[in-house]
Amino acid sequence: MPEQITLNRPEQIRLNDGSAIPQIGLGVWQVDPAITAKVVRWGIEAGYSLIDTAEGYQNEEGVGQAIRSAGVPRSELFITSKLRNGAHQRDAALRAFDETMSKLGIEQIDLFLIHWPVPSQDRYVEAWKTLVELRQSGRIKSIGVSNFNQDHLERIIGETGVTPTVNQIELHPRFQQRDKREFHDRHNIRIESWSPLGSGRLLGDPTLESIARKHGKSVAQTIVRGHLQEGLIVIPKSIHQDRIATNFDVFDFELEANDLELIRGMDSPDGRTGPNPATAAFLF
């Protein structure tokens, strides 16, 4: 039996279905499957309980290995995965979900998302209906989406009457997506930030470096702390044990109002680093 680990407890964010999600988690996008189990174990040792993976990352098996070997009861972990873009049709989605659960080695997943809407394919409503079905069967606790724009959200809500709990979108100081906040607040959809560090491109930014120096923290810690204070769910990613731990060590300081104002001033309409959900058509 692995040694039991006692997790630190970050703030829990209440979802619109009554469940709660840790406000900070570990993302494993672009983590090599060969080292995923080790990276996730480091994350759990550092205090993370939310682990975010996806079918398209091809590392769900490593996450599953870490779940079994990390010395933490399954009930204390919050596991998220996402439906691949090429499996929006109901039967394909059901098969893909079965594969996810087999790779993770769990009976129930805490949160399952549609990874991208792929509007040119026009099957994301069918995919959403399938997630609703899986939740009703008890295999998923909470369902949500990723990279959905307002028109995509309005359509799935209008056609099913079911509102996503979470929308996971690209969000970092250079691309803050503030035009989406009011709609999400009105529908009680929680925003979860992917690439919160701007894929590492912000770590040398002079504004952020100045704020970080003032608080005796790293730029990454400063960015993560800003997300938390904005009420966002945040999933920083690293494959380095020290950085994984440092990114979680953000509960002993608070950004001041002028710090947050400086960060808000960094927002740029062309700050996106990933694909545009309105036109993204790649399948995997």
TORTOR-316446 format. One record per residue (C-alpha): residue in three letters; residue number from 1; x, y, z. Coordinates in pm, whole numbers, plus 50000, padded with zeros to 5 digits. Layout:
! TORTOR-316446
REC   r   k    xx    yy    zz
REC ALA NUM     X     Y     Z
...
! end
This chain:
! TORTOR-316446
REC   r   k    xx    yy    zz
REC MET   1 50000 50000 50000
REC PRO   2 50136 50348 49914
REC GLU   3 50188 50585 50201
REC GLN   4 49881 50800 50269
REC ILE   5 49918 51168 50173
REC THR   6 49724 51446 50343
REC LEU   7 49621 51707 50085
REC ASN   8 49617 52081 50140
REC ARG   9 49271 52217 50069
REC PRO  10 49239 52503 49821
REC GLU  11 48914 52696 49794
REC GLN  12 48625 52489 49660
REC ILE  13 48413 52649 49388
REC ARG  14 48045 52556 49397
REC LEU  15 47904 52444 49060
REC ASN  16 47550 52496 48936
REC ASP  17 47464 52127 48991
REC GLY  18 47559 52141 49360
REC SER  19 47900 51979 49323
REC ALA  20 48223 52156 49417
REC ILE  21 48554 52174 49230
REC PRO  22 48895 52272 49371
REC GLN  23 48983 52620 49246
REC ILE  24 49337 52519 49146
REC GLY  25 49436 52204 48963
REC LEU  26 49715 52044 48764
REC GLY  27 49686 52042 48387
REC VAL  28 49862 51772 48183
REC TRP  29 49826 51908 47830
REC GLN  30 50139 51819 47628
REC VAL  31 50279 51605 47911
REC ASP  32 50454 51305 47759
REC PRO  33 50253 50988 47836
REC ALA  34 50577 50823 47950
REC ILE  35 50615 51067 48242
REC THR  36 50252 51156 48312
REC ALA  37 50214 50923 48612
REC LYS  38 50525 51069 48774
REC VAL  39 50419 51428 48706
REC VAL  40 50071 51371 48847
REC ARG  41 50211 51202 49157
REC TRP  42 50433 51507 49212
REC GLY  43 50124 51721 49180
REC ILE  44 49930 51520 49435
REC GLU  45 50228 51528 49672
REC ALA  46 50234 51909 49635
REC GLY  47 49866 51932 49729
REC TYR  48 49672 51927 49403
REC SER  49 49353 51725 49409
REC LEU  50 49210 51844 49074
REC ILE  51 49379 51671 48779
REC ASP  52 49279 51779 48427
REC THR  53 49341 51551 48129
REC ALA  54 49169 51476 47797
REC GLU  55 49129 51196 47546
REC GLY  56 49326 51404 47299
REC TYR  57 49625 51434 47532
REC GLN  58 49683 51057 47505
REC ASN  59 49797 51042 47866
REC GLU  60 49484 50930 48052
REC GLU  61 49652 50597 48134
REC GLY  62 49932 50783 48316
REC VAL  63 49676 50979 48515
REC GLY  64 49508 50650 48604
REC GLN  65 49838 50503 48721
REC ALA  66 49895 50806 48944
REC ILE  67 49545 50780 49091
REC ARG  68 49614 50421 49194
REC SER  69 49966 50477 49327
REC ALA  70 49960 50823 49485
REC GLY  71 49838 50721 49830
REC VAL  72 49527 50943 49825
REC PRO  73 49174 50805 49854
REC ARG  74 48985 50834 49527
REC SER  75 48718 51039 49706
REC GLU  76 48973 51315 49773
REC LEU  77 49066 51358 49407
REC PHE  78 48874 51549 49139
REC ILE  79 48940 51404 48793
REC THR  80 48849 51580 48469
REC SER  81 48873 51454 48111
REC LYS  82 48733 51567 47777
REC LEU  83 48559 51414 47478
REC ARG  84 48768 51404 47162
REC ASN  85 48659 51618 46864
REC GLY  86 48607 51322 46635
REC ALA  87 48359 51150 46869
REC HIS  88 48063 51391 46886
REC GLN  89 47818 51139 46740
REC ARG  90 47635 50958 47023
REC ASP  91 47765 50605 46963
REC ALA  92 48120 50729 46909
REC ALA  93 48097 50944 47222
REC LEU  94 47980 50650 47431
REC ARG  95 48268 50435 47303
REC ALA  96 48519 50713 47364
REC PHE  97 48389 50764 47715
REC ASP  98 48420 50393 47790
REC GLU  99 48782 50409 47673
REC THR 100 48848 50707 47901
REC MET 101 48709 50527 48203
REC SER 102 48907 50213 48122
REC LYS 103 49231 50411 48089
REC LEU 104 49169 50606 48407
REC GLY 105 49059 50291 48591
REC ILE 106 48777 50465 48779
REC GLU 107 48405 50395 48815
REC GLN 108 48285 50755 48804
REC ILE 109 48450 51070 48673
REC ASP 110 48406 51401 48852
REC LEU 111 48387 51626 48545
REC PHE 112 48368 51546 48174
REC LEU 113 48381 51815 47907
REC ILE 114 48327 51849 47533
REC HIS 115 48678 51952 47431
REC TRP 116 48592 52178 47133
REC PRO 117 48259 52261 46968
REC VAL 118 48391 52215 46610
REC PRO 119 48095 52413 46470
REC SER 120 48175 52315 46110
REC GLN 121 48099 51954 46207
REC ASP 122 47770 52063 46371
REC ARG 123 47747 51774 46614
REC TYR 124 47825 51940 46946
REC VAL 125 47456 51941 47049
REC GLU 126 47445 51563 46996
REC ALA 127 47764 51534 47201
REC TRP 128 47610 51745 47479
REC LYS 129 47296 51529 47484
REC THR 130 47522 51224 47523
REC LEU 131 47702 51380 47820
REC VAL 132 47363 51456 47977
REC GLU 133 47270 51090 47928
REC LEU 134 47594 50972 48089
REC ARG 135 47544 51202 48385
REC GLN 136 47190 51074 48431
REC SER 137 47325 50718 48434
REC GLY 138 47558 50812 48721
REC ARG 139 47886 50766 48536
REC ILE 140 47971 51137 48545
REC LYS 141 47917 51369 48841
REC SER 142 47933 51699 48651
REC ILE 143 47933 51788 48283
REC GLY 144 48069 52092 48106
REC VAL 145 48236 52221 47794
REC SER 146 48565 52363 47679
REC ASN 147 48635 52636 47424
REC PHE 148 48266 52720 47374
REC ASN 149 48166 53068 47264
REC GLN 150 47840 53229 47369
REC ASP 151 47649 53114 47061
REC HIS 152 47758 52754 47124
REC LEU 153 47649 52778 47488
REC GLU 154 47315 52937 47401
REC ARG 155 47242 52660 47153
REC ILE 156 47312 52363 47382
REC ILE 157 47123 52525 47669
REC GLY 158 46831 52613 47442
REC GLU 159 46806 52268 47285
REC THR 160 46851 52060 47601
REC GLY 161 46760 52281 47896
REC VAL 162 47086 52172 48062
REC THR 163 47347 52435 48145
REC PRO 164 47715 52337 48159
REC THR 165 47877 52363 48500
REC VAL 166 48211 52476 48357
REC ASN 167 48352 52628 48040
REC GLN 168 48726 52575 48016
REC ILE 169 48875 52846 47792
REC GLU 170 49212 52999 47713
REC LEU 171 49260 53274 47968
REC HIS 172 49575 53452 48085
REC PRO 173 49687 53813 48146
REC ARG 174 49734 53882 47774
REC PHE 175 49396 53727 47682
REC GLN 176 49146 53773 47963
REC GLN 177 48819 53714 47772
REC ARG 178 48634 53968 47986
REC ASP 179 48360 53993 47722
REC LYS 180 48256 53641 47825
REC ARG 181 48230 53702 48200
REC GLU 182 47879 53856 48219
REC PHE 183 47712 53575 48022
REC HIS 184 47885 53309 48230
REC ASP 185 47793 53483 48555
REC ARG 186 47429 53516 48449
REC HIS 187 47405 53142 48377
REC ASN 188 47625 53039 48672
REC ILE 189 47879 52873 48443
REC ARG 190 48221 52869 48604
REC ILE 191 48517 52970 48390
REC GLU 192 48823 52746 48408
REC SER 193 49144 52892 48264
REC TRP 194 49363 52680 48040
REC SER 195 49710 52804 47955
REC PRO 196 49687 53046 48252
REC LEU 197 50059 53125 48222
REC GLY 198 50026 53207 47852
REC SER 199 50209 52886 47758
REC GLY 200 50511 53024 47945
REC ARG 201 50530 53337 47728
REC LEU 202 50446 53569 48018
REC LEU 203 50714 53454 48263
REC GLY 204 50953 53731 48156
REC ASP 205 50694 54009 48136
REC PRO 206 50825 54322 48315
REC THR 207 50488 54421 48462
REC LEU 208 50439 54080 48614
REC GLU 209 50801 54064 48728
REC SER 210 50756 54394 48915
REC ILE 211 50443 54270 49093
REC ALA 212 50611 53939 49175
REC ARG 213 50919 54108 49324
REC LYS 214 50699 54321 49548
REC HIS 215 50541 54010 49699
REC GLY 216 50856 53795 49700
REC LYS 217 50693 53546 49465
REC SER 218 50755 53410 49117
REC VAL 219 50577 53544 48810
REC ALA 220 50391 53213 48778
REC GLN 221 50270 53237 49138
REC THR 222 50161 53595 49076
REC ILE 223 49958 53494 48770
REC VAL 224 49796 53199 48947
REC ARG 225 49712 53417 49247
REC GLY 226 49547 53668 49014
REC HIS 227 49326 53398 48866
REC LEU 228 49218 53287 49211
REC GLN 229 49131 53639 49320
REC GLU 230 48928 53686 49000
REC GLY 231 48716 53386 49104
REC LEU 232 48844 53169 48818
REC ILE 233 48936 52801 48829
REC VAL 234 49299 52767 48718
REC ILE 235 49502 52466 48598
REC PRO 236 49871 52555 48559
REC LYS 237 50089 52291 48396
REC SER 238 50454 52199 48446
REC ILE 239 50664 51886 48415
REC HIS 240 50917 52005 48675
REC GLN 241 50862 51894 49034
REC ASP 242 50980 52222 49189
REC ARG 243 50760 52436 48963
REC ILE 244 50459 52212 49018
REC ALA 245 50496 52270 49392
REC THR 246 50568 52642 49355
REC ASN 247 50263 52700 49135
REC PHE 248 50046 52558 49414
REC ASP 249 50214 52763 49688
REC VAL 250 49993 53070 49645
REC PHE 251 49786 53083 49961
REC ASP 252 50014 53294 50182
REC PHE 253 49987 53625 49995
REC GLU 254 49729 53843 49826
REC LEU 255 49754 54077 49530
REC GLU 256 49655 54435 49602
REC ALA 257 49392 54626 49405
REC ASN 258 49655 54816 49206
REC ASP 259 49832 54487 49123
REC LEU 260 49510 54347 48979
REC GLU 261 49450 54669 48788
REC LEU 262 49795 54645 48628
REC ILE 263 49725 54286 48524
REC ARG 264 49386 54383 48382
REC GLY 265 49565 54647 48177
REC MET 266 49771 54376 48003
REC ASP 267 49465 54237 47824
REC SER 268 49486 54237 47446
REC PRO 269 49229 54133 47183
REC ASP 270 49506 53963 46985
REC GLY 271 49659 53784 47282
REC ARG 272 49516 53443 47193
REC THR 273 49782 53171 47164
REC GLY 274 49557 52875 47078
REC PRO 275 49297 52806 46807
REC ASN 276 48982 53016 46768
REC PRO 277 48677 52811 46877
REC ALA 278 48463 52973 46607
REC THR 279 48676 52826 46330
REC ALA 280 48871 52536 46486
REC ALA 281 48791 52228 46278
REC PHE 282 49065 51980 46368
REC LEU 283 48959 51629 46460
REC PHE 284 49135 51385 46694
! end
